[in-house]
Amino acid sequence: MPQNEYRVYGYRWVVLALYMGVTALNQLLWITFAAITSDAAGYYQVSDLSIGLLSLSFMAVFIVVSIPASWAIDTWGLRIAVGIGAVLTGAFGLMRGLVGPSYGLVLAAQIGIAVGQPFILNAVTTVAARWFPLSERATASGLGTLAAYVGIALGLALTPWLAARADMSGMLLVYGAVAAAVAVAYLALARERPPTPPCPPGQDTRALVFDGLGRALRNRQFQVLLVVLFVGLGVFNGATTWIEDILRPRGFDSAQAGIAGGLMVVGGVVGALVIPTLSDRAHKRVPYILLALAGAIPGLLGVTFATSYGWLLVSAFALGFFLLSAGPIAFQYGAEITYPAPEGTTNGLLILAGQVSGILFILGMDALKSTSTGSMTASLLVFAGLLLAGLLLCTRLKESALLTQRRG
């Protein structure tokens, strides 16, 4: 049947916007303490590593919950599965604000929010496939991933300002109230799927969840992609978690660290808007993955060595623009090369790789930190080398058959 006999509904943008709101708030709650590590450690009378644990808990929980969450997305659908994530984010986000003065209870609430994370993040390509035609899916995935970057940017840039004016508990309560409101909006307005599919047969039917899991893991192209996401997401998670500790030895304060971290994610927002759109128009994925990795390396080196604030901000923006723009393209590419594996399964595996590396990289950065100066330069140089290795590995990737057939 011709493509033009398949209707694309305007409500797809409403569904995507609701999903983006839930994603942004979940990620804001994850990164809350990264730009105020030293202030939070003083407030709770704990070590910097204990504050890092508030972010690290998200990655540890993701490893356990990711596969069940992917099963829920592919079996129960978007409205229920993402709804679970939204409720956990709103309820435990609000709880975190109410118990703000207690580190132990804040950590418990943080774990509750973390359980909701894979129900949300693993669904980005499913939202794109359920509501958008193939020609718009990298763009839709890019916007869904962009929402995560917006949440992180707001968390990095807004938290130091809000904590200084409303104190720690007040800041957490504001975030919790907004998260609860967004969860209610999602439950009220989200829809599972359009009345008719947005694409012809052969572009929407997926395999069973565990069949798809085996199919994905046996795919050599997907194995390469797993390694690359392991490195790229690990670098991002490590850099954002320790952003204040990375910059403090060079004389930058927490406010400057928050702005630099926020600008890094703003760069990712811009990159997630531009690069996936170019990929959709060109009907190619691999060249844009290569471009993203190649551009991230000098940005990371700039963040590692910059001593002037202006150069730091330029480097942070460049790192975010290239490194974070790789995410939505890689997620969509992974869904295409493993077809008909379910999108929630492949997306969950890729993010899972990044969560595992995030834990390893965060702990490794703390272990390699200079005992005399607190510098994390050694870790960042290792990260640059790993990104270069990932770039070389990506030269072995080939375009997916789905895109090749569409161009033909």
ROTOR-709549 format. One record per residue: y, x, z of N, C-alpha, C, CB in turn. Coordinates in steps of 0.2 Angstrom, whole numbers, plus 5000, padded with zeros to 4 digits. Glycine has a CB too. Layout:
BEGIN
YXZYXZYXZYXZ...
//
This chain:
BEGIN
499450045000500050005000500650045000500049955006501150034996501750074996502150085003502250044991502450145004502850155010503350095012503150225010503650075006504250025008503949955010504650015002503249945010503049885013502949885020502449865009503049945023502949955031503649955034502550025032503749915038504449905041504549945047504549825043505149975047505350015053505949975056505650085050505849965063506249925067506749965070505849885072507349935071507949965074507849965082508549915073507349925084507249935092506949995094506849875094506650035089506350105090506850145094506150135083507550135092508050185095508150155102508650175091508050095104508150075111507550105115508049995111506950095112506350125116506450205117505650115112506650235112506750305112507350325118506950335106507850285118508350295122508150285130508950245121507750235131507450225137506950275139507050155137506550305135506150355136506550415138505650375130507050435134507550485135507850485142508050495130508050425144508350425151507850435157508550355152507250415156506750435161506550505161506050395160506550535155506350605154506950645158506250625147507550635156508150665158508150665166508750645156508050615169508050605176507550645180508050535179506950645177506350675180506450755180505750665176506750775174506850845174507450875178506950865166507950825179508550845183508250855190509050785183507850805192507550815199507150875200507150755201506750895195506350955195506851015196505950965188507351025193507751085192508351085198508051095185508351035202508951025206509151085210508750975211508651125213508851185217508851245214508251185223508751255207508751315204509451355205508551315197509951315204510651355204510951365211511151315200510651335216510851335223510351365227511151275225509951415225509351445228509551465235509051495224510051515235510251545241510551495246510751605240511051445244511351395248510751355251511851355244510251335247509751285249509351325254509351265244509151385253508751425258509151435265508651495255509851435265510151445271510151375274510851465269510251315270510251255273509651235277510451205267509051245273508451235276508151285281507951215271508451345281508251405285507551425283508251385292507451435276506851455273506951515268506451395269506451545265506551595261506751575254505951645260506951615249507151595242506451575239507451655239505951605241505251585237505051515239504751635240505251495246505151425248505551375244505251415255506151395242506551355238506251355231507251375238506051415228505751415222505051365221505551485220504751365227504151315228504351245226503851325234504951225227505151155225505051145218505851145228505251195214505151195207504451205205505651235203504151255208503451275206502951225207503251335210503051175212502651125214502551075208502851085219503051075203502951035197502451055193503651025194502451125192501951155187501251155190502151225186501251165197500551165200500251095199500551185207500651035200500450975200500250955193500950925203500650975188500550965181499850985179501050995177499651045181498951065179498451015181498851135182498450985187497950945189498050875186498050935197498650855185498750785183498750775175499350755186498850825171499050825164498550785160499150895161497850805161497350775157497250705158496650815158497250685165497250615166497850575164497150605174498450605164499050575162498950565154499650615163498750615150498650605143498150545142498350675140497650545146497150495145497450425146496550495150497850415151498250355152498650335146498650355159499050385144499450375138499150345132499850435136498550385130498150365124497750305125497750425122497650285132497150225133497550165135496650245139498050165140498450115142499050105138498650125149499350155135499950145131500550165134499950075129501050165130501750195133502050155138502250195127502050085138502350055143502050055150502349975141501450055150501150065157501150135159500350045157500950185155500850255157501550285159500550295152502050275154502750305155503050265161503150305149502850205162503050165167502850195174502850095167502250215174502050245180502450305182501250265180502550345177502950405178503650385180503050445172503950335177504650315179504650285186504850255174504150245188504150225195504050285200503550175196503650325199503550385203504250425204502950435201504550435198505150475198505750435202505450485191505750375201506350335204506150325212506350265201505550315214505350295221505450365225504650265221505050415222505150475226505750515226504550525224506150505220506850525220507250495225507150515213507150435226507550395231507350425238507550325231506750425239506450455246506750525247505650455245506750565242507050635243507750635246506950675236508150585243508850575246508850555253509150535241508350505255508350485261508150525267507950415262507750575265507450625270507750695268506650635269508350695265508650765263508650815268509350745261508850805275508850865279508250895281509150835286507650865279506950895281506650935275506550845284506550995275506251035270505551005268506251105271505150995274504450975273504450905269504150975279504850865271504850795268505150795261505250745272505650845260505850845253505350875248506550895253504950925251504450955247503950895245504051015251503750855250503250805249503550755244503150765256504150735244504450695239504450725232505150675241504550795232504550835226503950825223504850905227503350835226502650825224502550755221502150845229502850705224502750635221503150635215503050585226503750655214504050655208503650695202504750685208503350755205502950795200502350765197502750865204502050715201501450685199501750635193501150635204502350615193502550565187502750605181503150535189502850675182503050715176502650715170503150785178501950725170501550725164501450655161500850745166501550605165501550535162502150525157501550485167502650565159503250555154503250605149503850565159503250675151503250725146502750725140503250795149502150705142501550705138501650655132500950705141502050605133502150545129502650555123502350485133502950615123503550615118503250605111503850685118502750635109502450625102502150565101501950685100501950535106501650465106502250415104501250445112502750425107503350375106503550385099503950395110503550445096503750465089503250425084503850535088502650435086502050405081502050335082501450435083502150305088502050235088502650195085502050215096503250225085503850185083504150215077504350185088504050275075504450305069503950325063504750365072504250325057503850345051503750425052504250325045503350445048503150515048503750565046502650535043504250535042504850575040505350575045505150535034505250545051505750545056505450575063506050475058504850595063504450605069504650665072503750605068504850725069505050785072505750765075505150845067506150725071506850715074506750675080507250675069506250625081506150585087505950625092505750525085505450665091505150715096505750765098504550755093506150785094506750825096507150795100507050845089507350725099507750685104507450675110507950625100506750665110506450655117506450715121505750635115506350775117506350835121507050855123506050895116507550835119508250855120508450815127508650825115508150755128508250725134508050765140507950655135507550805140507350845145507850905146506650875144508050925141508550985141509250955144508651015134509450895142510050865145509950865153510150795142509350835155509250835162509250895166508550795163508950945163508951015166509751045166508551065162510051035160510751055160511151025165511051045153511150965166511550925171511350945178511350845171510650965179510450985186510751055188509650985186510751095183510951165184511751165185510851205178512151125181512851135181513151085186513151115174512851025187513150975192512950985199512950905190512351015200512151025207512651065212511451055207512851125210513251165214513951125216513451225211514151095211514851055212514650995217515051025205514150955215514050895219513850915227513450855216513450965227513250985234513751015238512651045233514251045235514851065238515351015241515251115234515250955238515750895239515350845243516050865233514750835242514350785246513850805251514050735241513750875252513250905255512550895252513250885263512050935255511450935252511150865252510950985255511150825257510850765258511150715253510850735265511850715253512250665249512050675241512950675250512050745239511850755232511150735230511850835231510650745235509950715234509950645233509550745239510350605237510350535237510650505231510750505243511250535229511550515222511050525217512150565221510650575216510150585211509650535212509850655211509350525218508850475219509050405217508650475226509650385218509850315216509950305209510550305219510150355205510150355198509450355195510550415195509050395198508350395195508050325196507950445199508150295202507850225203508150175198507950205210508750175197509050135192508750135185509850145192508750205183508450215176507650185176508450285174507350195181506650175181506650095180506250195188507050065184507049985183507249965176507649955188507750005173507949985166507349995161508550035164506950055162506350065158505850005158506050135159505649985165505149935166505449865163505049925173506049855163506349795160506349785153507049775163506449845149506649845142506149875137507349875141505749915140505249955136504749905132504950015140504549925126504049885123503549935121504349845117502849915120502349955118502349985111501649915120502449935107502349955099502749905095501649965097502949915089503349865085502849815083503649905079503049755080502649705078502149725072503049645075502449775068501949805062502049875062502149775055501549915060501649985060502150015056500950015058502450075058503050105054502750145048503450145059502150145047501850195042501250165039501750265046500950195033500350175030499750195034500350205023499150165033498550185036498450265034497950145033498150295039498050365038498550415042497950385031499050375044499650415048499650395055500250415044499250345057499350315063498750315067499650245063498150305064497450295068497250365071496950275063497150365077496950425081496250425083497450435086495950485085495250485088495250465095494950555087494650455098494650445105494850505109493850425107495050495115495450545119495050605119495650525126494450605122494050665123493750695117493450655128493650655112493450685105494050725102493250625100494650695103495250725101495350795105495850685102495250795111495250855115494850915112495050845123494250895111493750945108494050965101493050925107494250925097494550935090495050985091494750875087495550975095496151015096495951085098496650985101495551095103495351155106494951195101494951145112494651165096494251205091494651225085493651165089495251205085495751215079496051285080496251155078495951325076496251395076496951395076495951445071497251355072498051345072498251325078498251305066497951275081498151255088498051305093497751185089497551345093497451395098498051445098496751435096498251465092498851505091499451475094499051525084499551405093500151375095500051365103500151295093499451365106499451365113499651425116498651355115499451485113499751545115500451555115499351605111500751535110501451535109501851495114501651515101501651435115501951385120501851415127501651315119501251445128501151485134501651535136500451515134501851565131502351615132503051585132502351675126503251545127503951515127504151475133503951475120503651425134503851385140503851425147503351325140503351475147503351515153504051555154502751565153504251575149504951615149505451565151505151645142505451505148506051455150505951435157505951395145505351425160505251395166505451455171504551375168505251515170505451575174506151585174505051635172506451585169507251595168507651545172507451605161507451485171507851425174507751425182507651365171507051435184506951435191507351485195506151445192507351545192507651605195508351625193507151665195508651575189509351595186509851625191509651535183509851605197510351635202510151705204510451585208509451715205509251775207509251825201508551775209509251805195509251845189509951875189509051815183510451835190511151855189511551885195511551795186511251865201511651885207511751965208511251865213511252005206511252075206511852105202510652115205512052065197512652095193513252065195512452075185513352035201513952005203514151935201514452055201513751895198513851825197513651785203513451805190514151735204513951695210513551635208514651665213513451585212512951525211513351485206512851495217513951475206514251425202514251455194515051415204514351525194514251555187513551545185514551625187513051555189512351555187512251485185511951575193512451435189512351365187512651345180512651315192513251375178513551365172513151395166514351385172512951455168512551495163511951465161512451565165511551445166510951405165511051335162510651395172511551305164511751245160511951255153512351205164512251305152512451325145511851345141512951375144511351375144510751385140510351325138510251435145510451275142510051215141510451175136509951175147511151175136511551145131511451175124512351155133511351245124511151275118510451245115511051345119510051225120509351195118509451125116508951195124509951085119510151025116510351025109510650985121510851065108511051075101510551095096511651125100510151145098509551165094509051115093509251225097508951075098508451015097508750965093508250985104509350955092509650905087509650935080510350895089509751005079509851035073509251055069510351095073508851095073508251125070507651075068507951175075507451025072506950975070507250935064506850935076507850915064508150875058508050915052508850865060508250985052508151025046507351025044508351095047506951035049506251035048505950965045505851045055506250915047506050845044506250845037506350785048506850865035507150865029506750915024507850885029506550975026506251015022505451005022506351085025505250955026504550945027504151005028504250915020504351055032504051115035504151125042504351175031503651155045503751165052503751245054503151135056503251275051503151345052503751395052502551375048504151385046504751435046505251425052505151425039505251365054505751345060505451365066505851275060504851365067504551395073504651475073503751385074504551505068504751575067505451595068504551605060505951555066506651565067506751555074507051505063506551505077506651495084506451555089506351435087505851585088505651645091506051705090504851655090506251715084506551775082507251775085506651775074507551715085508251705088508251705095508551645086507751695099507751685106507751765109507051655108507451805105507351875108508051905110506951925103508451915105509151945107509551905112509551945100509451835112509751795117509451815124509651725116508851825125508551845131508751915133507751845131508851965129509052025130509752025132508952075124510151985129510851975132510951945139511251925127510551895141510451875147510251925152510051815148509851975150509552025154510052075156508952055151510552095151510952155152511652135152510852205146511852075151512652055151512952075157512751985149513552105157513852115163514552075163514052195164514752055157515352015157515151945156515852035151515551905160515451835160515451795153515851795164515851815149515851785142515251805138516551815138515051865138514451885135513851855137514351965135513851845144513251815147513251735144513351805155513751705144513751635142513551635134514451605142513851675130513551675123512851685123513951735119512551735126511851755126511451695129511751815130511651665134511351605137511251545132511651575144511851535129511851485123511351495118512551475121511351565115510951585110510151575112511051655108510051595118509351595120509151525121509251625128509551475123509351405123509251375117509851365127509751395112509751365106509151375102510351385101508851435102508251455098507651445102508351525096507651465108506951455112506751375113507051485119507251335115507151265117507051225110507651245121507351245105507251205099506551215096507751225093506151265098505451275096505051225099505251345098505251195105504751145108504651085104505051125114505151045102504950985098504650995092505550945097504751045088504451065082503751085083504751115078503551125088502951145090502451085092502951195096502751035096502450975098502250935092502850935103502650925088502550885082502050915077503150865078502150985076501651025072500951015075501851095072500851025082500251025085499950955084500351035093500350895084500050835083499750825076500550775084500150855071499950855064499350895062500550875060499250955065498751005063498050975066498851075065498150935071497550915075497350845073497550925082497650815069497550745067496850735065497950725061496450685068496750625071496650625079496350565069496750685082496750695089497350655092496750765092497250615098497850575100498450625102497650535106499050595100499650635102499750655109500250595099499550605113499650625121499250675123499450555125498650685120498150735122498450805119497450725118498650815113498850875110499550895114498950875103499950845115500550865118500450885125501050805118500050855129499850875135499550945136499350825138499150955131498851025131499351085130498351035126499851065126500351115125500851125131500751095119501051075134501451075140501051105145501751005142500451085146499951115151499951195151499251095151499951225145499951295144500551325147499851315136501151285146501751315148501851305156502351275145501551255159501551245166501151305169501251175168500551315166500151375169500551435169499451385165500851455163501251515162501851515167501451525155502151455168502751445172502551475179502951375172501951455182501751475188501651545189501151435191501351575184501151645183501851685183500751665178502251665178502851705177503351695183503251675171503451645186503851635192503651675198503851565194502951675199502751715204502751795202501951705206502651805196502651875194503351905194502451885186503851865193504551885193504751895200505051835190504551855205504651875212504351935214504451815216503751945212503352005214503652075211502652005212503952065205504152125201504952135203504052115194505252095207505952105209506052165212506152045213506552205210506752265214506852255221507352295210506552295225506652285232507352315235506052325236507652355231508252385233508852345230508252455230508852325224509352285221509252215220509552325215508652195220508452125219508452105211508952075222508552165207508552155200507852125197508752215196507952085192507352055189507252085181507351975189507652135180507652165173506952175170508052225173506552205174505852225172505452165169505452255178505452115173505152045171505452025164505251995176506052025164506451995158506252035152507151995159506152105152505952145147505252135145506052225149504852125150504152105148504152035144503752095155504551985146504651925143504851935135505151875146505351975134505551995127504952025123506152045127504552065126503952095122503452035121503652145127503351995125502951935124503151885119502751895131503851875119504151835113504051865106504851825114504151935106503951975100503251965098504152045101502851975102502051965101501951895098501651985107502251845101502151775099502451765092502551725104503051795091503251795084502851815079503951825083502551875080502051905075501451865075501851975078501151835080500651785080500751725076500451765087501351705076501551645072501551655065502251615074501551715062501551725055500851705052501751795054500351695056499751675054499651595053499151695059500151555055500151485055500251465048500651455060499951405046500051375040500251295041499351375036500651275036500851205036500251155037501351185030500451095040499951045041499751015035500150995047499150985034498950945028499350885028498150935029499550855033499850795033500550805029500050765040500950855031501550865028501450895020501950925031500950925019500750955012500650895008500151005012500250845010500050785006500650745005499550745010501150735010501750695009502150725004502050695016502250795004502650824999502350814992502750905000501650814992501350804985501450734983500650824986
//
